[in-house]
Amino acid sequence: MKRIFVLSSLVAGYFLNAQSIGNSPYGAYGIGDVKYDNTLDINAIGGISTAYVWDFNNSFNFKNPAANTNLELTSLKVEGTNESNYYRSDFNNLKSNKHSTYLSNISIAFPISRKVKFGMGFQPYSSKSYDIVTSQTLPDSEVIKVSNFHGEGSLNTIQAAVSYQINPEFALGLRSNFFFGKLYDIEENAFSGAELVSGFSNSYRVKAFNFTLGTTYQKKMANEHKLTLGATYTIGNSGNLKNMYTNSTYYYLIGETKAYETVIEQQTNFDKKFLPQEASLGLGYGKDTKWFLGTQVDYKKGESINFLGQPFSYQDSYRYAIGGWYLPNFNNFRSYFSRIIYRYGAYYEQGSIQINGTNINKYALTAGVTLPFQKSTINRMSSLDIGIEVGKRGTLDNNMIRQNFVNLRIGVNFASKWFEKRYYN
């Protein structure tokens, strides 16, 4: 028997899953459901970040650490996400709804000098939470086989980034991510009339770094218009993923206490390439402090890791996005709505997971607003940020699961003039 979830098991049992960070059934594979590591304002414009140099002085771009030319204030951001997922499958006409709320970003950034900007932040990277129980009658017998699949855990990342403005047009940046956390999977099989359980357990312990290099070029044009080009490249990880796999038989006493365990096979592996290499190219055009429109293409290299005693491979994936923002008139204090920044975007992602020959793709529309605090000025803008993402992942073809989702993000950006003496060095 292949110790990878068969499609019918995944579909039939997933809908009993408990709520957690990220409820996607596709997070059952590998290192879980990977989040797209953008702040709320960038997510609301479709994830456009590579050629996104914010016009104002109150926000830091971690995705492309070079794109922070205008940061002059200390920016403290706290953001939360509410995920609402709606699952459907033609397999037995199954339906389920899942919801979760979690802290999705906390970061601080500030200028060290006119040319050097620095930021630090925390974000969840991936998670898994599933509990699947299936049963089947073996051919030519009355014996019932019961299989249980269970997984849980999360990976988080602490990131630090620095940008350097070479001249008014060119900038370079470097971001370092430290990944840490634990993930756990187990498959258990039992037969009617027998107490012996056959189990295949898999645990991951992660401590690793990777690094993102970024660059931007921004050309000022006539009538306050500007053209921005950007590129990033993420180098593979330094560190490892410790994978411990055990195949054993045992009995359960009262509760979940194992007894008389016999280990059949045990492996300890260290995966070096579980964090993929990534690259991104972006192009943007806009009018200073008025509007912006950008597009970008992201590439993520597929990697392979050990999963329940067998290799599990991610395929190469691509993401295409377009988005921007519009500000009517920030200096119009007679109309608050004229001072709101309106964001919009869309993306399509060719996913890294393929199941039974079917690609698990994803697309969404995004929108959001930046609501400045009542006393904010264009030079010191603290704000409440709200973003929404509505989309679909997966398909109903081949009895797969279609995941419709609505993600609501809310955050606060406190911007002020801290570390003033260092800024004017």
BATORVO-543144 format. One record per residue (C-alpha): z, x, y; residue in one letter. Coordinates in nm, 2 decimals. Example, Ala and Ser with C-alpha at 12.3 -4.5 7.8 and 13.67 -1.06 7.14 Angstrom:
% residues 2
zz 0.78&xx 1.23&yy -0.45&resn A $
zz 0.71&xx 1.37&yy -0.11&resn S $
% end
This chain:
% residues 425
zz 0.00&xx 0.00&yy 0.00&resn M $
zz -0.09&xx 0.13&yy 0.34&resn K $
zz 0.23&xx 0.16&yy 0.55&resn R $
zz 0.05&xx 0.04&yy 0.87&resn I $
zz 0.08&xx -0.32&yy 0.97&resn F $
zz -0.19&xx -0.54&yy 0.83&resn V $
zz -0.33&xx -0.77&yy 1.08&resn L $
zz -0.20&xx -1.09&yy 0.92&resn S $
zz 0.16&xx -0.95&yy 0.92&resn S $
zz 0.14&xx -0.85&yy 1.29&resn L $
zz 0.01&xx -1.19&yy 1.39&resn V $
zz 0.24&xx -1.40&yy 1.17&resn A $
zz 0.56&xx -1.23&yy 1.25&resn G $
zz 0.54&xx -1.11&yy 1.60&resn Y $
zz 0.63&xx -1.45&yy 1.76&resn F $
zz 0.99&xx -1.41&yy 1.65&resn L $
zz 1.03&xx -1.10&yy 1.85&resn N $
zz 1.33&xx -1.06&yy 2.08&resn A $
zz 1.27&xx -1.01&yy 2.45&resn Q $
zz 1.27&xx -0.66&yy 2.59&resn S $
zz 1.08&xx -0.43&yy 2.84&resn I $
zz 0.72&xx -0.50&yy 2.75&resn G $
zz 0.67&xx -0.77&yy 2.49&resn N $
zz 0.31&xx -0.69&yy 2.39&resn S $
zz 0.25&xx -0.70&yy 2.01&resn P $
zz 0.02&xx -0.40&yy 2.06&resn Y $
zz 0.33&xx -0.20&yy 2.16&resn G $
zz 0.42&xx -0.19&yy 1.79&resn A $
zz 0.19&xx 0.10&yy 1.73&resn Y $
zz 0.25&xx 0.47&yy 1.81&resn G $
zz 0.48&xx 0.54&yy 2.11&resn I $
zz 0.48&xx 0.18&yy 2.22&resn G $
zz 0.33&xx -0.02&yy 2.51&resn D $
zz 0.25&xx 0.23&yy 2.78&resn V $
zz 0.30&xx 0.12&yy 3.14&resn K $
zz 0.06&xx 0.21&yy 3.42&resn Y $
zz 0.28&xx 0.44&yy 3.64&resn D $
zz 0.20&xx 0.31&yy 3.98&resn N $
zz 0.43&xx 0.19&yy 4.26&resn T $
zz 0.40&xx -0.17&yy 4.36&resn L $
zz 0.18&xx -0.12&yy 4.67&resn D $
zz -0.08&xx 0.07&yy 4.46&resn I $
zz -0.06&xx -0.17&yy 4.17&resn N $
zz -0.14&xx -0.46&yy 4.41&resn A $
zz -0.47&xx -0.30&yy 4.50&resn I $
zz -0.58&xx -0.27&yy 4.14&resn G $
zz -0.42&xx 0.07&yy 4.08&resn G $
zz -0.64&xx 0.25&yy 4.33&resn I $
zz -0.45&xx 0.57&yy 4.39&resn S $
zz -0.68&xx 0.88&yy 4.36&resn T $
zz -0.85&xx 0.84&yy 4.70&resn A $
zz -0.57&xx 0.64&yy 4.86&resn Y $
zz -0.42&xx 0.81&yy 5.16&resn V $
zz -0.19&xx 0.56&yy 5.32&resn W $
zz -0.26&xx 0.52&yy 5.69&resn D $
zz 0.10&xx 0.49&yy 5.79&resn F $
zz 0.40&xx 0.72&yy 5.77&resn N $
zz 0.63&xx 0.55&yy 5.53&resn N $
zz 0.50&xx 0.58&yy 5.17&resn S $
zz 0.44&xx 0.85&yy 4.91&resn F $
zz 0.16&xx 0.85&yy 4.65&resn N $
zz 0.29&xx 0.99&yy 4.32&resn F $
zz -0.02&xx 0.92&yy 4.12&resn K $
zz -0.22&xx 1.16&yy 4.33&resn N $
zz 0.04&xx 1.39&yy 4.48&resn P $
zz -0.22&xx 1.54&yy 4.73&resn A $
zz -0.27&xx 1.20&yy 4.90&resn A $
zz 0.03&xx 1.22&yy 5.13&resn N $
zz -0.11&xx 1.35&yy 5.46&resn T $
zz 0.06&xx 1.09&yy 5.68&resn N $
zz 0.41&xx 1.08&yy 5.54&resn L $
zz 0.66&xx 1.15&yy 5.83&resn E $
zz 0.96&xx 0.93&yy 5.73&resn L $
zz 1.20&xx 0.94&yy 5.44&resn T $
zz 1.10&xx 0.66&yy 5.21&resn S $
zz 1.34&xx 0.51&yy 4.96&resn L $
zz 1.19&xx 0.25&yy 4.72&resn K $
zz 1.35&xx 0.02&yy 4.47&resn V $
zz 1.12&xx -0.21&yy 4.26&resn E $
zz 1.16&xx -0.46&yy 3.98&resn G $
zz 0.91&xx -0.63&yy 3.75&resn T $
zz 0.91&xx -0.97&yy 3.58&resn N $
zz 0.66&xx -0.99&yy 3.29&resn E $
zz 0.55&xx -1.33&yy 3.17&resn S $
zz 0.33&xx -1.31&yy 2.86&resn N $
zz 0.15&xx -1.60&yy 2.68&resn Y $
zz 0.02&xx -1.52&yy 2.33&resn Y $
zz -0.23&xx -1.71&yy 2.13&resn R $
zz -0.40&xx -1.66&yy 1.79&resn S $
zz -0.64&xx -1.86&yy 1.58&resn D $
zz -0.44&xx -1.73&yy 1.28&resn F $
zz -0.24&xx -2.05&yy 1.18&resn N $
zz -0.29&xx -2.16&yy 1.55&resn N $
zz 0.01&xx -1.96&yy 1.66&resn L $
zz 0.14&xx -1.97&yy 2.01&resn K $
zz 0.44&xx -1.80&yy 2.19&resn S $
zz 0.56&xx -1.71&yy 2.53&resn N $
zz 0.77&xx -1.40&yy 2.62&resn K $
zz 0.94&xx -1.29&yy 2.94&resn H $
zz 1.13&xx -0.98&yy 3.05&resn S $
zz 1.27&xx -0.84&yy 3.38&resn T $
zz 1.34&xx -0.47&yy 3.44&resn Y $
zz 1.37&xx -0.20&yy 3.70&resn L $
zz 1.02&xx -0.05&yy 3.72&resn S $
zz 1.06&xx 0.21&yy 3.99&resn N $
zz 1.31&xx 0.39&yy 4.20&resn I $
zz 1.20&xx 0.68&yy 4.42&resn S $
zz 1.27&xx 0.88&yy 4.73&resn I $
zz 1.02&xx 1.09&yy 4.93&resn A $
zz 1.04&xx 1.29&yy 5.26&resn F $
zz 0.85&xx 1.55&yy 5.46&resn P $
zz 0.97&xx 1.91&yy 5.43&resn I $
zz 0.74&xx 2.02&yy 5.71&resn S $
zz 0.42&xx 1.90&yy 5.87&resn R $
zz 0.21&xx 2.03&yy 5.58&resn K $
zz 0.45&xx 1.99&yy 5.29&resn V $
zz 0.57&xx 1.66&yy 5.15&resn K $
zz 0.80&xx 1.60&yy 4.85&resn F $
zz 0.90&xx 1.30&yy 4.63&resn G $
zz 1.11&xx 1.22&yy 4.33&resn M $
zz 1.12&xx 0.90&yy 4.12&resn G $
zz 1.21&xx 0.73&yy 3.80&resn F $
zz 0.99&xx 0.49&yy 3.59&resn Q $
zz 0.98&xx 0.35&yy 3.24&resn P $
zz 0.68&xx 0.50&yy 3.05&resn Y $
zz 0.66&xx 0.30&yy 2.73&resn S $
zz 0.86&xx 0.06&yy 2.51&resn S $
zz 0.85&xx -0.13&yy 2.19&resn K $
zz 1.05&xx -0.43&yy 2.06&resn S $
zz 0.93&xx -0.62&yy 1.76&resn Y $
zz 1.09&xx -0.79&yy 1.45&resn D $
zz 0.83&xx -0.92&yy 1.20&resn I $
zz 0.91&xx -1.09&yy 0.86&resn V $
zz 0.64&xx -1.19&yy 0.62&resn T $
zz 0.63&xx -1.31&yy 0.26&resn S $
zz 0.36&xx -1.35&yy 0.00&resn Q $
zz 0.34&xx -1.45&yy -0.37&resn T $
zz 0.20&xx -1.17&yy -0.59&resn L $
zz -0.12&xx -1.26&yy -0.78&resn P $
zz -0.07&xx -1.39&yy -1.13&resn D $
zz 0.31&xx -1.42&yy -1.10&resn S $
zz 0.58&xx -1.61&yy -0.93&resn E $
zz 0.73&xx -1.31&yy -0.77&resn V $
zz 0.76&xx -1.32&yy -0.39&resn I $
zz 0.73&xx -1.01&yy -0.19&resn K $
zz 0.92&xx -1.01&yy 0.15&resn V $
zz 0.83&xx -0.75&yy 0.41&resn S $
zz 1.02&xx -0.68&yy 0.73&resn N $
zz 0.88&xx -0.47&yy 1.02&resn F $
zz 1.12&xx -0.37&yy 1.30&resn H $
zz 1.09&xx -0.14&yy 1.60&resn G $
zz 1.27&xx -0.08&yy 1.92&resn E $
zz 1.33&xx 0.18&yy 2.19&resn G $
zz 1.18&xx 0.31&yy 2.51&resn S $
zz 1.06&xx 0.63&yy 2.69&resn L $
zz 1.13&xx 0.69&yy 3.05&resn N $
zz 1.00&xx 0.95&yy 3.30&resn T $
zz 1.15&xx 1.13&yy 3.59&resn I $
zz 0.88&xx 1.26&yy 3.82&resn Q $
zz 0.88&xx 1.52&yy 4.10&resn A $
zz 0.58&xx 1.58&yy 4.33&resn A $
zz 0.48&xx 1.80&yy 4.62&resn V $
zz 0.18&xx 1.80&yy 4.84&resn S $
zz 0.03&xx 2.06&yy 5.07&resn Y $
zz -0.21&xx 1.99&yy 5.35&resn Q $
zz -0.45&xx 2.29&yy 5.37&resn I $
zz -0.63&xx 2.17&yy 5.68&resn N $
zz -0.69&xx 1.83&yy 5.84&resn P $
zz -0.94&xx 1.74&yy 5.57&resn E $
zz -0.82&xx 1.90&yy 5.25&resn F $
zz -0.50&xx 1.87&yy 5.06&resn A $
zz -0.36&xx 1.98&yy 4.72&resn L $
zz -0.07&xx 1.84&yy 4.52&resn G $
zz 0.13&xx 1.89&yy 4.20&resn L $
zz 0.34&xx 1.64&yy 4.00&resn R $
zz 0.57&xx 1.71&yy 3.71&resn S $
zz 0.69&xx 1.44&yy 3.47&resn N $
zz 0.99&xx 1.48&yy 3.24&resn F $
zz 0.97&xx 1.23&yy 2.95&resn F $
zz 1.28&xx 1.14&yy 2.75&resn F $
zz 1.39&xx 0.87&yy 2.51&resn G $
zz 1.40&xx 0.74&yy 2.15&resn K $
zz 1.18&xx 0.51&yy 1.95&resn L $
zz 1.24&xx 0.37&yy 1.60&resn Y $
zz 1.03&xx 0.19&yy 1.34&resn D $
zz 1.11&xx 0.07&yy 0.99&resn I $
zz 0.92&xx -0.12&yy 0.72&resn E $
zz 1.13&xx -0.27&yy 0.43&resn E $
zz 0.99&xx -0.44&yy 0.12&resn N $
zz 1.19&xx -0.65&yy -0.13&resn A $
zz 1.11&xx -0.87&yy -0.42&resn F $
zz 1.26&xx -1.20&yy -0.53&resn S $
zz 1.52&xx -1.16&yy -0.80&resn G $
zz 1.58&xx -0.80&yy -0.71&resn A $
zz 1.83&xx -0.65&yy -0.47&resn E $
zz 1.67&xx -0.31&yy -0.44&resn L $
zz 1.50&xx -0.25&yy -0.10&resn V $
zz 1.21&xx 0.00&yy -0.05&resn S $
zz 1.22&xx 0.13&yy 0.30&resn G $
zz 0.99&xx 0.35&yy 0.52&resn F $
zz 1.17&xx 0.46&yy 0.84&resn S $
zz 1.02&xx 0.65&yy 1.14&resn N $
zz 1.21&xx 0.78&yy 1.44&resn S $
zz 1.09&xx 0.96&yy 1.75&resn Y $
zz 1.30&xx 1.17&yy 1.99&resn R $
zz 1.11&xx 1.28&yy 2.30&resn V $
zz 1.18&xx 1.56&yy 2.54&resn K $
zz 0.87&xx 1.68&yy 2.71&resn A $
zz 0.69&xx 1.77&yy 3.04&resn F $
zz 0.34&xx 1.72&yy 3.17&resn N $
zz 0.18&xx 1.81&yy 3.50&resn F $
zz -0.07&xx 1.64&yy 3.73&resn T $
zz -0.29&xx 1.84&yy 3.97&resn L $
zz -0.45&xx 1.64&yy 4.26&resn G $
zz -0.68&xx 1.70&yy 4.55&resn T $
zz -0.81&xx 1.49&yy 4.84&resn T $
zz -1.08&xx 1.53&yy 5.10&resn Y $
zz -1.07&xx 1.29&yy 5.40&resn Q $
zz -1.34&xx 1.29&yy 5.67&resn K $
zz -1.28&xx 1.12&yy 6.00&resn K $
zz -1.59&xx 0.94&yy 6.13&resn M $
zz -1.69&xx 0.75&yy 6.44&resn A $
zz -1.50&xx 0.44&yy 6.56&resn N $
zz -1.19&xx 0.53&yy 6.37&resn E $
zz -1.36&xx 0.50&yy 6.03&resn H $
zz -1.29&xx 0.75&yy 5.75&resn K $
zz -1.42&xx 0.85&yy 5.41&resn L $
zz -1.18&xx 0.97&yy 5.14&resn T $
zz -1.26&xx 1.14&yy 4.81&resn L $
zz -0.99&xx 1.22&yy 4.55&resn G $
zz -0.95&xx 1.37&yy 4.20&resn A $
zz -0.66&xx 1.43&yy 3.96&resn T $
zz -0.62&xx 1.60&yy 3.63&resn Y $
zz -0.32&xx 1.57&yy 3.40&resn T $
zz -0.25&xx 1.86&yy 3.17&resn I $
zz -0.11&xx 1.79&yy 2.82&resn G $
zz 0.26&xx 1.81&yy 2.75&resn N $
zz 0.49&xx 2.10&yy 2.72&resn S $
zz 0.77&xx 2.01&yy 2.48&resn G $
zz 0.75&xx 1.80&yy 2.17&resn N $
zz 0.80&xx 1.47&yy 2.00&resn L $
zz 1.04&xx 1.51&yy 1.70&resn K $
zz 0.93&xx 1.27&yy 1.43&resn N $
zz 1.16&xx 1.20&yy 1.13&resn M $
zz 1.01&xx 1.00&yy 0.84&resn Y $
zz 1.21&xx 0.89&yy 0.54&resn T $
zz 1.09&xx 0.70&yy 0.23&resn N $
zz 1.39&xx 0.57&yy 0.03&resn S $
zz 1.53&xx 0.29&yy -0.18&resn T $
zz 1.87&xx 0.13&yy -0.13&resn Y $
zz 2.08&xx -0.18&yy -0.15&resn Y $
zz 2.24&xx -0.37&yy 0.14&resn Y $
zz 2.61&xx -0.46&yy 0.13&resn L $
zz 2.76&xx -0.71&yy 0.37&resn I $
zz 2.57&xx -0.70&yy 0.70&resn G $
zz 2.33&xx -0.41&yy 0.75&resn E $
zz 2.53&xx -0.14&yy 0.56&resn T $
zz 2.31&xx 0.06&yy 0.32&resn K $
zz 2.45&xx 0.17&yy -0.01&resn A $
zz 2.32&xx 0.39&yy -0.31&resn Y $
zz 2.03&xx 0.52&yy -0.10&resn E $
zz 1.79&xx 0.74&yy -0.30&resn T $
zz 1.55&xx 0.95&yy -0.08&resn V $
zz 1.20&xx 0.97&yy -0.23&resn I $
zz 1.03&xx 1.16&yy 0.05&resn E $
zz 1.15&xx 1.30&yy 0.38&resn Q $
zz 0.95&xx 1.47&yy 0.66&resn Q $
zz 1.03&xx 1.62&yy 1.00&resn T $
zz 0.73&xx 1.68&yy 1.22&resn N $
zz 0.68&xx 1.80&yy 1.58&resn F $
zz 0.39&xx 1.64&yy 1.76&resn D $
zz 0.26&xx 1.85&yy 2.05&resn K $
zz -0.02&xx 1.63&yy 2.18&resn K $
zz 0.13&xx 1.28&yy 2.20&resn F $
zz 0.10&xx 1.28&yy 2.58&resn L $
zz -0.28&xx 1.26&yy 2.65&resn P $
zz -0.48&xx 1.46&yy 2.89&resn Q $
zz -0.60&xx 1.24&yy 3.18&resn E $
zz -0.85&xx 1.26&yy 3.46&resn A $
zz -0.94&xx 1.04&yy 3.76&resn S $
zz -1.21&xx 1.03&yy 4.03&resn L $
zz -1.18&xx 0.80&yy 4.34&resn G $
zz -1.38&xx 0.71&yy 4.65&resn L $
zz -1.25&xx 0.51&yy 4.95&resn G $
zz -1.37&xx 0.40&yy 5.29&resn Y $
zz -1.18&xx 0.22&yy 5.57&resn G $
zz -1.09&xx 0.19&yy 5.93&resn K $
zz -0.77&xx 0.36&yy 6.05&resn D $
zz -0.46&xx 0.12&yy 6.03&resn T $
zz -0.70&xx -0.18&yy 5.99&resn K $
zz -0.86&xx -0.20&yy 5.64&resn W $
zz -0.94&xx 0.00&yy 5.33&resn F $
zz -1.16&xx -0.04&yy 5.03&resn L $
zz -1.17&xx 0.20&yy 4.73&resn G $
zz -1.28&xx 0.24&yy 4.37&resn T $
zz -1.19&xx 0.48&yy 4.09&resn Q $
zz -1.25&xx 0.57&yy 3.73&resn V $
zz -0.97&xx 0.69&yy 3.50&resn D $
zz -1.02&xx 0.87&yy 3.17&resn Y $
zz -0.75&xx 0.92&yy 2.90&resn K $
zz -0.81&xx 1.14&yy 2.60&resn K $
zz -0.71&xx 0.99&yy 2.26&resn G $
zz -0.44&xx 1.17&yy 2.06&resn E $
zz -0.30&xx 1.13&yy 1.71&resn S $
zz 0.07&xx 1.11&yy 1.61&resn I $
zz 0.26&xx 1.05&yy 1.29&resn N $
zz 0.35&xx 0.68&yy 1.24&resn F $
zz 0.54&xx 0.56&yy 0.93&resn L $
zz 0.43&xx 0.86&yy 0.73&resn G $
zz 0.06&xx 0.84&yy 0.82&resn Q $
zz -0.14&xx 0.96&yy 1.12&resn P $
zz -0.21&xx 0.70&yy 1.39&resn F $
zz -0.49&xx 0.78&yy 1.63&resn S $
zz -0.55&xx 0.66&yy 1.98&resn Y $
zz -0.91&xx 0.65&yy 2.09&resn Q $
zz -1.04&xx 0.77&yy 2.43&resn D $
zz -1.00&xx 0.51&yy 2.70&resn S $
zz -1.14&xx 0.43&yy 3.04&resn Y $
zz -1.02&xx 0.23&yy 3.33&resn R $
zz -1.24&xx 0.10&yy 3.62&resn Y $
zz -1.08&xx -0.04&yy 3.93&resn A $
zz -1.16&xx -0.16&yy 4.28&resn I $
zz -0.92&xx -0.27&yy 4.56&resn G $
zz -0.80&xx -0.24&yy 4.91&resn G $
zz -0.59&xx -0.38&yy 5.19&resn W $
zz -0.63&xx -0.55&yy 5.53&resn Y $
zz -0.40&xx -0.56&yy 5.83&resn L $
zz -0.49&xx -0.81&yy 6.11&resn P $
zz -0.29&xx -0.66&yy 6.40&resn N $
zz 0.04&xx -0.49&yy 6.36&resn F $
zz 0.11&xx -0.49&yy 6.73&resn N $
zz 0.09&xx -0.86&yy 6.76&resn N $
zz 0.45&xx -0.96&yy 6.78&resn F $
zz 0.37&xx -1.32&yy 6.87&resn R $
zz 0.24&xx -1.38&yy 6.52&resn S $
zz 0.43&xx -1.24&yy 6.22&resn Y $
zz 0.14&xx -1.31&yy 5.99&resn F $
zz -0.08&xx -1.08&yy 6.19&resn S $
zz 0.16&xx -0.79&yy 6.10&resn R $
zz 0.16&xx -0.86&yy 5.72&resn I $
zz -0.05&xx -0.62&yy 5.51&resn I $
zz -0.26&xx -0.81&yy 5.26&resn Y $
zz -0.36&xx -0.63&yy 4.93&resn R $
zz -0.62&xx -0.72&yy 4.67&resn Y $
zz -0.78&xx -0.56&yy 4.36&resn G $
zz -0.92&xx -0.59&yy 4.01&resn A $
zz -0.95&xx -0.36&yy 3.71&resn Y $
zz -1.09&xx -0.34&yy 3.36&resn Y $
zz -0.94&xx -0.11&yy 3.09&resn E $
zz -1.11&xx -0.01&yy 2.77&resn Q $
zz -0.79&xx 0.03&yy 2.57&resn G $
zz -0.68&xx 0.32&yy 2.35&resn S $
zz -0.60&xx 0.10&yy 2.05&resn I $
zz -0.85&xx -0.02&yy 1.80&resn Q $
zz -0.75&xx -0.26&yy 1.52&resn I $
zz -0.97&xx -0.36&yy 1.23&resn N $
zz -1.27&xx -0.23&yy 1.43&resn G $
zz -1.18&xx -0.44&yy 1.74&resn T $
zz -1.11&xx -0.27&yy 2.07&resn N $
zz -0.80&xx -0.40&yy 2.25&resn I $
zz -0.93&xx -0.42&yy 2.61&resn N $
zz -0.75&xx -0.54&yy 2.92&resn K $
zz -0.85&xx -0.68&yy 3.26&resn Y $
zz -0.67&xx -0.83&yy 3.56&resn A $
zz -0.68&xx -0.94&yy 3.92&resn L $
zz -0.41&xx -0.81&yy 4.15&resn T $
zz -0.28&xx -0.91&yy 4.49&resn A $
zz 0.02&xx -0.85&yy 4.72&resn G $
zz 0.17&xx -0.84&yy 5.06&resn V $
zz 0.38&xx -0.60&yy 5.26&resn T $
zz 0.62&xx -0.79&yy 5.47&resn L $
zz 0.76&xx -0.57&yy 5.75&resn P $
zz 1.12&xx -0.62&yy 5.85&resn F $
zz 1.16&xx -0.81&yy 6.17&resn Q $
zz 1.25&xx -0.51&yy 6.39&resn K $
zz 1.00&xx -0.27&yy 6.22&resn S $
zz 0.75&xx -0.09&yy 6.44&resn T $
zz 0.43&xx 0.07&yy 6.33&resn I $
zz 0.60&xx 0.41&yy 6.35&resn N $
zz 0.91&xx 0.31&yy 6.15&resn R $
zz 0.81&xx 0.04&yy 5.90&resn M $
zz 1.06&xx -0.07&yy 5.64&resn S $
zz 0.94&xx -0.36&yy 5.44&resn S $
zz 0.97&xx -0.61&yy 5.15&resn L $
zz 0.67&xx -0.57&yy 4.91&resn D $
zz 0.55&xx -0.84&yy 4.67&resn I $
zz 0.27&xx -0.80&yy 4.42&resn G $
zz 0.12&xx -1.01&yy 4.14&resn I $
zz -0.10&xx -0.92&yy 3.85&resn E $
zz -0.28&xx -1.19&yy 3.64&resn V $
zz -0.49&xx -1.09&yy 3.34&resn G $
zz -0.58&xx -1.08&yy 2.98&resn K $
zz -0.54&xx -0.83&yy 2.69&resn R $
zz -0.69&xx -0.85&yy 2.35&resn G $
zz -0.91&xx -1.12&yy 2.20&resn T $
zz -0.91&xx -1.42&yy 1.96&resn L $
zz -1.19&xx -1.26&yy 1.75&resn D $
zz -1.11&xx -1.16&yy 1.39&resn N $
zz -0.78&xx -1.36&yy 1.41&resn N $
zz -0.64&xx -1.12&yy 1.67&resn M $
zz -0.39&xx -1.19&yy 1.94&resn I $
zz -0.50&xx -1.28&yy 2.29&resn R $
zz -0.23&xx -1.19&yy 2.55&resn Q $
zz -0.25&xx -1.36&yy 2.89&resn N $
zz 0.00&xx -1.22&yy 3.14&resn F $
zz 0.14&xx -1.28&yy 3.48&resn V $
zz 0.34&xx -0.99&yy 3.62&resn N $
zz 0.54&xx -1.04&yy 3.94&resn L $
zz 0.67&xx -0.73&yy 4.12&resn R $
zz 0.92&xx -0.72&yy 4.41&resn I $
zz 1.04&xx -0.41&yy 4.59&resn G $
zz 1.20&xx -0.29&yy 4.91&resn V $
zz 1.09&xx 0.02&yy 5.10&resn N $
zz 1.35&xx 0.16&yy 5.34&resn F $
zz 1.18&xx 0.41&yy 5.58&resn A $
zz 1.37&xx 0.61&yy 5.83&resn S $
zz 1.38&xx 0.95&yy 6.01&resn K $
zz 1.59&xx 1.17&yy 5.78&resn W $
zz 1.60&xx 1.55&yy 5.75&resn F $
zz 1.46&xx 1.56&yy 6.10&resn E $
zz 1.56&xx 1.93&yy 6.17&resn K $
zz 1.37&xx 2.05&yy 5.86&resn R $
zz 1.06&xx 1.85&yy 5.95&resn Y $
zz 1.02&xx 2.04&yy 6.28&resn Y $
zz 1.06&xx 2.39&yy 6.13&resn N $
% end
